[in-house]
């Protein structure tokens, strides 16, 4: 990126809230967490470009219904003609058909593949059930979106990736963070050296929940709780952390060289074999490390990814991001245009604390907003289109354009390798060194 292009992009940045890496509380007039005005619709690039793509969703549990909700928001561009799940209880299907009332309900995915009108298949089943469905769907020349990780088994994941790579149709891995426009916006700052020399990164996922799903039938409850068993689940690192660690691989432009992990069942000693609390240190080339922790025991600080450099730090929280500069860093040409608020770490319940400087909000659509005569500082980032929405939109547009726009089979497989090995390290409490051949398809 040359200086003129960077200035053009960077001038669109405004400061809207503070984000301290130490969970600071804001002592300014615009606290983080205050209601943000949704960004107005600027144009039609958040809709399917081209003719409608006829869709089918396989797997109707929580994730499947979330996928249906996303497709419903796309309106006429993504009609859902079929939904499939092996569990055909009326009360279970009622929630899915309420979202997609025109969809035909089937209990065998092969009926979906036999329907010539279905163009796009979303595989949203439990991770350990992905392989055969994906292989059969690609063989039937369907376009396939497969949730990440590709599988809980690396041999199966490689078979999926190989088939996806060789397919005549589009195969997209569900690495939705790679479709998030906010992350692409932040990547420009990382790539252009706005962090200075990168020292390390860290991320976390904290949510107080037990992951348990109840059903009066023992066999069905066991099936619903596949995430709690080692033989069917990659646990917190594989099912959640894969997205956050993959963001680090993307931003560092490298695959990791080693991973050290730790784990334990700290809150829910209920017979599960998957830890409810995990930590790992992922090492990249040049001694750059990414520290990750996740727990179901506590919700404090939620979920975020932070990258630390000698000039500034950048923190991402889903559709929002902030740059926190070091006090001795040089002033960029665009910074006088940004509104500056001061933030402090509060000591107890008092109004005294330690000033940590300012946070600059990195607004993904700022350039577009300026073009329309809007003030990004007041409008903020459009929070109405989730990262999943953006990933699905990218997939459907890939189908119409007949080219890969989102994360493909290679990215999906390599992220799955990292997640599998990080989970393995966490379960054993050991350090694992990655072999280059592990990443080859």
C-alpha positions as CSV (number, residue, x, y, z in Angstrom):
1,X,0.0,0.0,0.0
2,X,1.5,3.3,-1.0
3,X,1.4,6.4,1.1
4,X,-1.3,8.1,-0.8
5,X,-3.6,5.0,-0.7
6,X,-3.0,4.6,3.0
7,X,-3.8,8.2,3.7
8,X,-7.0,8.0,1.7
9,X,-8.1,4.9,3.7
10,X,-6.8,6.1,7.1
11,X,-8.4,9.5,6.9
12,X,-11.7,7.6,7.2
13,X,-10.9,6.5,10.7
14,X,-12.6,8.0,13.7
15,X,-12.5,7.5,17.4
16,X,-15.7,6.2,18.9
17,X,-14.9,4.2,22.0
18,X,-11.9,3.0,24.1
19,X,-10.8,-0.5,24.2
20,X,-8.1,-1.4,26.8
21,X,-6.4,-4.7,26.8
22,X,-6.7,-4.6,30.5
23,X,-10.5,-4.4,30.5
24,X,-10.5,-0.7,31.3
25,X,-13.6,1.2,32.2
26,X,-14.3,4.3,30.3
27,X,-14.5,7.6,32.2
28,X,-15.5,9.6,29.1
29,X,-18.8,10.8,27.7
30,X,-19.2,7.9,25.2
31,X,-18.8,4.6,27.1
32,X,-18.2,1.4,25.3
33,X,-21.4,-0.6,25.4
34,X,-23.6,2.5,24.8
35,X,-26.2,1.9,22.0
36,X,-24.6,2.5,18.6
37,X,-26.7,3.9,15.8
38,X,-26.8,1.3,13.0
39,X,-25.0,2.4,9.9
40,X,-27.5,3.4,7.2
41,X,-27.8,1.4,4.0
42,X,-25.3,2.8,1.6
43,X,-25.8,0.6,-1.5
44,X,-26.7,-3.0,-2.5
45,X,-23.4,-4.8,-2.0
46,X,-24.8,-6.6,1.1
47,X,-27.2,-8.6,-1.1
48,X,-26.6,-11.5,-3.5
49,X,-25.2,-10.2,-6.7
50,X,-26.7,-12.0,-9.6
51,X,-29.6,-14.4,-9.9
52,X,-31.1,-16.2,-6.8
53,X,-29.2,-19.2,-5.6
54,X,-31.4,-22.1,-4.6
55,X,-30.3,-23.4,-1.2
56,X,-30.6,-26.4,1.2
57,X,-29.5,-26.7,4.8
58,X,-28.4,-30.0,6.2
59,X,-28.4,-30.1,10.0
60,X,-31.1,-28.2,11.9
61,X,-29.8,-27.9,15.4
62,X,-28.8,-24.5,16.8
63,X,-26.1,-23.8,14.1
64,X,-28.4,-24.9,11.4
65,X,-31.2,-22.7,12.5
66,X,-28.8,-19.8,12.7
67,X,-27.8,-20.5,9.1
68,X,-31.4,-20.5,8.1
69,X,-31.9,-17.1,9.8
70,X,-29.0,-15.6,7.9
71,X,-30.4,-16.9,4.6
72,X,-33.8,-15.5,5.4
73,X,-32.2,-12.1,5.8
74,X,-30.9,-12.3,2.3
75,X,-34.5,-12.5,1.0
76,X,-35.1,-13.4,-2.6
77,X,-31.4,-13.9,-3.4
78,X,-31.1,-17.0,-1.3
79,X,-34.4,-19.1,-1.3
80,X,-34.3,-22.2,0.9
81,X,-36.1,-25.0,-0.9
82,X,-35.1,-27.9,1.3
83,X,-34.0,-28.6,4.9
84,X,-32.7,-31.9,6.2
85,X,-32.2,-33.5,9.6
86,X,-32.3,-37.1,10.8
87,X,-34.1,-36.1,13.9
88,X,-37.6,-35.5,12.6
89,X,-39.5,-34.8,15.9
90,X,-42.3,-32.2,15.2
91,X,-41.2,-29.8,17.9
92,X,-37.6,-29.9,16.6
93,X,-38.6,-29.2,13.0
94,X,-41.1,-26.5,14.0
95,X,-38.3,-24.0,14.8
96,X,-36.6,-24.6,11.4
97,X,-39.7,-24.4,9.3
98,X,-40.8,-21.2,11.1
99,X,-37.7,-19.6,9.6
100,X,-38.0,-21.3,6.2
101,X,-41.7,-21.9,5.8
102,X,-41.5,-22.8,2.1
103,X,-38.8,-25.4,2.5
104,X,-39.4,-29.1,2.0
105,X,-38.4,-31.2,5.0
106,X,-36.5,-34.4,4.5
107,X,-34.7,-36.8,6.8
108,X,-32.0,-38.1,4.4
109,X,-29.4,-35.8,2.9
110,X,-29.3,-37.9,-0.2
111,X,-32.8,-36.6,-1.1
112,X,-31.3,-33.1,-1.1
113,X,-28.5,-34.2,-3.4
114,X,-31.0,-35.9,-5.8
115,X,-32.9,-32.6,-6.3
116,X,-31.4,-31.0,-9.4
117,X,-32.8,-27.6,-8.5
118,X,-30.6,-27.3,-5.4
119,X,-27.5,-25.3,-6.2
120,X,-26.0,-24.6,-2.8
121,X,-25.7,-27.0,0.2
122,X,-24.9,-25.8,3.7
123,X,-23.5,-28.6,5.8
124,X,-24.2,-27.6,9.4
125,X,-24.2,-31.1,11.1
126,X,-21.9,-32.0,14.0
127,X,-18.3,-31.9,13.0
128,X,-17.7,-35.7,13.0
129,X,-20.5,-36.1,10.5
130,X,-19.2,-33.7,7.8
131,X,-17.1,-36.1,5.6
132,X,-19.6,-38.3,3.8
133,X,-22.1,-35.6,3.3
134,X,-19.6,-33.2,1.8
135,X,-18.0,-35.8,-0.4
136,X,-21.4,-36.9,-1.7
137,X,-22.5,-33.3,-2.2
138,X,-19.4,-32.4,-4.3
139,X,-19.8,-35.6,-6.3
140,X,-23.4,-34.5,-7.1
141,X,-21.8,-31.2,-8.3
142,X,-23.4,-29.1,-5.6
143,X,-21.7,-26.0,-4.3
144,X,-20.8,-26.7,-0.7
145,X,-20.4,-24.5,2.4
146,X,-19.0,-26.6,5.2
147,X,-18.8,-25.4,8.8
148,X,-15.3,-25.2,10.4
149,X,-13.5,-27.3,11.5
150,X,-13.8,-29.6,8.4
151,X,-13.7,-32.6,10.7
152,X,-12.4,-33.8,14.0
153,X,-10.2,-36.3,12.2
154,X,-7.3,-35.0,10.0
155,X,-7.6,-37.9,7.5
156,X,-11.2,-37.0,7.0
157,X,-10.5,-33.3,6.8
158,X,-7.8,-34.0,4.2
159,X,-10.3,-36.0,2.1
160,X,-12.8,-33.2,2.3
161,X,-10.2,-30.6,1.3
162,X,-8.9,-32.7,-1.5
163,X,-12.4,-33.2,-2.9
164,X,-13.1,-29.5,-2.5
165,X,-10.0,-28.5,-4.3
166,X,-10.7,-30.9,-7.2
167,X,-14.4,-30.0,-7.5
168,X,-15.9,-28.2,-10.5
169,X,-18.2,-26.3,-8.1
170,X,-17.4,-23.9,-5.2
171,X,-16.3,-25.3,-1.9
172,X,-16.1,-22.8,1.0
173,X,-14.8,-23.5,4.5
174,X,-16.8,-21.9,7.3
175,X,-14.0,-19.6,8.5
176,X,-16.3,-16.7,8.8
177,X,-13.6,-14.4,10.3
178,X,-11.9,-14.4,6.9
179,X,-15.0,-13.0,5.4
180,X,-15.5,-10.3,8.1
181,X,-15.0,-6.9,6.4
182,X,-13.9,-5.5,9.7
183,X,-11.0,-8.0,9.9
184,X,-10.0,-7.1,6.3
185,X,-10.0,-3.5,7.2
186,X,-7.8,-4.1,10.3
187,X,-5.5,-6.3,8.2
188,X,-4.6,-3.3,6.1
189,X,-3.2,-1.6,9.2
190,X,-1.3,-4.7,10.3
191,X,0.1,-5.2,6.8
192,X,1.1,-1.5,6.4
193,X,3.1,-1.5,9.7
194,X,0.8,0.6,11.8
195,X,1.5,-1.7,14.8
196,X,5.3,-1.3,14.4
197,X,7.2,-4.5,15.1
198,X,4.7,-7.1,16.2
199,X,5.6,-8.6,19.5
200,X,2.8,-11.1,20.1
201,X,-0.9,-11.6,19.9
202,X,-3.5,-13.0,22.3
203,X,-7.2,-14.0,22.2
204,X,-9.8,-15.4,24.4
205,X,-13.3,-16.8,24.5
206,X,-15.1,-16.6,27.8
207,X,-18.7,-17.6,28.2
208,X,-20.4,-18.9,31.3
209,X,-22.4,-21.9,29.9
210,X,-22.2,-25.7,30.3
211,X,-22.7,-26.6,26.6
212,X,-25.3,-29.3,27.8
213,X,-28.4,-29.8,25.7
214,X,-31.3,-31.7,27.3
215,X,-33.6,-34.4,25.9
216,X,-35.7,-36.9,27.8
217,X,-34.3,-39.8,25.6
218,X,-30.9,-40.9,26.6
219,X,-29.8,-41.8,23.0
220,X,-30.9,-38.5,21.7
221,X,-29.3,-36.5,24.5
222,X,-26.0,-38.2,23.8
223,X,-26.3,-37.3,20.2
224,X,-27.1,-33.7,21.0
225,X,-24.1,-33.4,23.3
226,X,-21.5,-34.6,20.8
227,X,-19.3,-31.6,21.7
228,X,-18.7,-33.0,25.2
229,X,-17.0,-36.1,24.1
230,X,-13.4,-36.4,22.9
231,X,-14.2,-39.0,20.2
232,X,-16.6,-36.6,18.4
233,X,-15.4,-33.1,19.3
234,X,-12.3,-30.9,19.1
235,X,-13.6,-29.0,22.2
236,X,-13.2,-25.3,22.8
237,X,-10.0,-25.0,20.8
238,X,-11.4,-26.9,17.8
239,X,-15.0,-25.8,17.7
240,X,-14.5,-22.1,18.8
241,X,-10.8,-21.3,18.9
242,X,-10.2,-22.4,15.3
243,X,-11.6,-19.1,14.1
244,X,-9.5,-16.9,16.4
245,X,-6.3,-18.8,15.9
246,X,-6.8,-18.8,12.2
247,X,-7.1,-15.0,12.3
248,X,-3.6,-14.9,13.8
249,X,-2.3,-17.2,11.0
250,X,-3.9,-14.9,8.5
251,X,-2.5,-11.7,10.1
252,X,0.9,-13.1,10.6
253,X,0.9,-14.5,7.0
254,X,2.4,-17.8,8.3
255,X,1.6,-21.2,9.6
256,X,2.6,-22.1,13.2
257,X,5.7,-24.0,14.0
258,X,4.7,-25.4,17.4
259,X,1.9,-25.3,20.0
260,X,1.9,-25.9,23.8
261,X,-1.3,-26.5,25.5
262,X,-3.1,-27.0,28.9
263,X,-6.6,-27.9,29.8
264,X,-8.9,-29.1,32.6
265,X,-12.4,-29.6,33.7
266,X,-12.7,-26.8,36.2
267,X,-16.5,-26.1,36.5
268,X,-18.6,-29.0,35.1
269,X,-17.5,-32.4,36.5
270,X,-20.6,-34.1,34.9
271,X,-19.0,-37.0,33.1
272,X,-17.9,-35.0,30.0
273,X,-14.5,-35.9,28.6
274,X,-13.9,-32.5,26.8
275,X,-12.3,-29.8,29.1
276,X,-14.3,-26.7,29.9
277,X,-11.1,-24.6,30.2
278,X,-8.2,-24.6,27.9
279,X,-5.0,-22.5,27.2
280,X,-2.5,-22.8,24.4
281,X,0.6,-20.9,23.1
282,X,0.9,-21.0,19.3
283,X,4.4,-20.2,18.1
284,X,4.9,-18.7,14.6
285,X,8.2,-18.0,12.7
286,X,10.5,-15.4,14.1
287,X,9.5,-16.2,17.7
288,X,6.1,-14.5,17.4
289,X,3.6,-16.2,19.7
290,X,-0.2,-16.1,20.0
291,X,-1.6,-16.9,23.4
292,X,-5.2,-18.3,23.4
293,X,-7.5,-19.2,26.3
294,X,-11.1,-20.3,26.5
295,X,-13.4,-21.2,29.3
296,X,-17.0,-22.1,29.9
297,X,-16.6,-21.3,33.6
298,X,-16.7,-17.5,33.4
299,X,-17.8,-14.7,31.1
300,X,-15.5,-11.9,32.1
301,X,-14.2,-9.9,29.1
302,X,-16.0,-12.1,26.6
303,X,-14.3,-12.7,23.3
304,X,-11.7,-10.8,21.4
305,X,-8.4,-10.9,19.5
306,X,-5.6,-8.4,20.2
307,X,-2.3,-7.9,18.4
308,X,0.5,-6.0,20.1
309,X,3.2,-4.0,18.4
310,X,5.9,-1.5,19.3
311,X,3.8,1.4,18.0
312,X,0.2,0.3,18.9
313,X,-2.1,-2.5,19.7
314,X,-5.2,-3.4,17.8
315,X,-8.2,-5.2,19.4
316,X,-10.9,-6.9,17.4
317,X,-14.3,-7.7,18.9
318,X,-16.4,-9.3,16.1
319,X,-17.6,-6.4,13.9
320,X,-15.7,-3.7,15.8
321,X,-12.0,-2.9,16.3
322,X,-9.8,-0.3,18.0
323,X,-6.3,0.9,17.7
324,X,-4.6,1.9,21.0
325,X,-1.4,3.8,20.4
326,X,1.7,4.0,22.5
327,X,2.2,7.5,24.0
328,X,5.6,7.9,22.3
329,X,4.5,6.8,18.9
330,X,4.6,9.2,16.0
331,X,1.5,11.1,14.9
332,X,0.0,9.9,11.6
333,X,-1.4,12.5,9.2
334,X,-5.0,11.3,9.6
335,X,-5.1,11.4,13.4
336,X,-5.9,15.1,13.7
337,X,-9.2,14.3,12.0
338,X,-10.1,11.7,14.6
339,X,-12.1,12.5,17.8
340,X,-10.1,11.6,20.9
341,X,-11.5,10.4,24.2
342,X,-9.4,9.6,27.2
343,X,-9.8,6.3,29.0
344,X,-8.6,5.1,32.4
345,X,-8.4,1.9,34.3
346,X,-10.7,2.6,37.3
347,X,-9.6,1.8,40.8
348,X,-12.5,0.1,42.4
349,X,-15.7,2.2,42.4
350,X,-13.9,5.5,42.4
351,X,-13.4,8.0,39.6
352,X,-9.6,7.8,39.9
353,X,-7.4,5.5,38.0
354,X,-4.6,5.2,35.4
355,X,-4.9,7.0,32.1
356,X,-4.2,4.6,29.2
357,X,-4.5,7.1,26.4
358,X,-6.9,7.0,23.6
359,X,-8.5,4.4,21.4
360,X,-9.2,4.9,17.7
361,X,-12.1,3.1,16.2
362,X,-11.3,1.4,13.0
363,X,-14.6,1.7,11.0
364,X,-14.7,-0.9,8.2
365,X,-17.1,1.1,6.0
366,X,-15.6,4.5,6.8
367,X,-14.4,5.3,3.2
368,X,-17.8,4.4,1.8
369,X,-19.6,6.6,4.4
370,X,-17.4,9.6,3.6
371,X,-18.3,9.1,0.0
372,X,-21.9,9.4,0.9
373,X,-21.3,12.5,3.0
374,X,-21.6,10.7,6.4
375,X,-19.6,11.1,9.5
376,X,-18.2,7.6,10.5
377,X,-17.6,8.9,14.0
378,X,-21.3,9.2,14.5
379,X,-22.4,6.4,12.3
380,X,-19.9,3.7,13.3
381,X,-19.6,0.3,11.8
382,X,-22.7,-1.4,10.5
383,X,-23.4,-4.1,13.1
384,X,-26.5,-5.5,11.3
385,X,-24.6,-7.9,9.1
386,X,-22.8,-10.6,11.1
387,X,-19.6,-12.3,10.1
388,X,-21.6,-15.4,9.3
389,X,-23.9,-13.3,7.0
390,X,-20.8,-11.9,5.2
391,X,-19.3,-15.4,4.8
392,X,-22.6,-16.8,3.4
393,X,-22.9,-13.8,1.1
394,X,-19.4,-14.4,-0.2
395,X,-20.2,-18.0,-0.9
396,X,-23.4,-17.2,-2.8
397,X,-21.6,-14.5,-4.8
398,X,-18.8,-17.0,-5.5
399,X,-21.4,-19.3,-7.1
400,X,-22.7,-16.6,-9.4
401,X,-19.3,-15.4,-10.3
402,X,-17.9,-18.9,-10.6
403,X,-14.8,-18.1,-8.7
404,X,-13.6,-18.6,-5.1
405,X,-14.1,-15.4,-3.0
406,X,-14.1,-16.8,0.6
407,X,-11.9,-19.3,2.5
408,X,-11.4,-22.3,0.3
409,X,-10.4,-25.9,1.0
410,X,-6.7,-25.2,1.6
411,X,-7.4,-22.5,4.2
412,X,-10.1,-24.7,5.8
413,X,-7.8,-27.7,6.0
414,X,-4.8,-25.8,7.4
415,X,-6.9,-24.2,10.0
416,X,-8.3,-27.6,11.0
417,X,-4.8,-29.0,11.3
418,X,-3.8,-26.2,13.7
419,X,-7.0,-26.7,15.7
420,X,-6.6,-30.5,15.9
421,X,-3.0,-30.3,17.0
422,X,-3.7,-27.4,19.5
423,X,-6.5,-29.5,21.0
424,X,-4.2,-32.5,21.2
425,X,-1.5,-30.4,22.9
426,X,-4.1,-29.0,25.4
427,X,-5.4,-32.5,26.3
428,X,-1.9,-33.9,26.8
429,X,-0.3,-30.8,28.4
430,X,2.6,-31.1,26.0
431,X,4.3,-29.2,23.2
432,X,3.8,-30.3,19.7
433,X,6.0,-29.3,16.7
434,X,4.2,-28.9,13.4
435,X,5.5,-30.8,10.4
436,X,5.2,-29.1,7.0
437,X,3.8,-32.3,5.5
438,X,0.8,-32.0,7.9
439,X,-0.5,-29.0,6.0
440,X,-0.2,-30.6,2.5
441,X,-3.3,-31.8,0.7
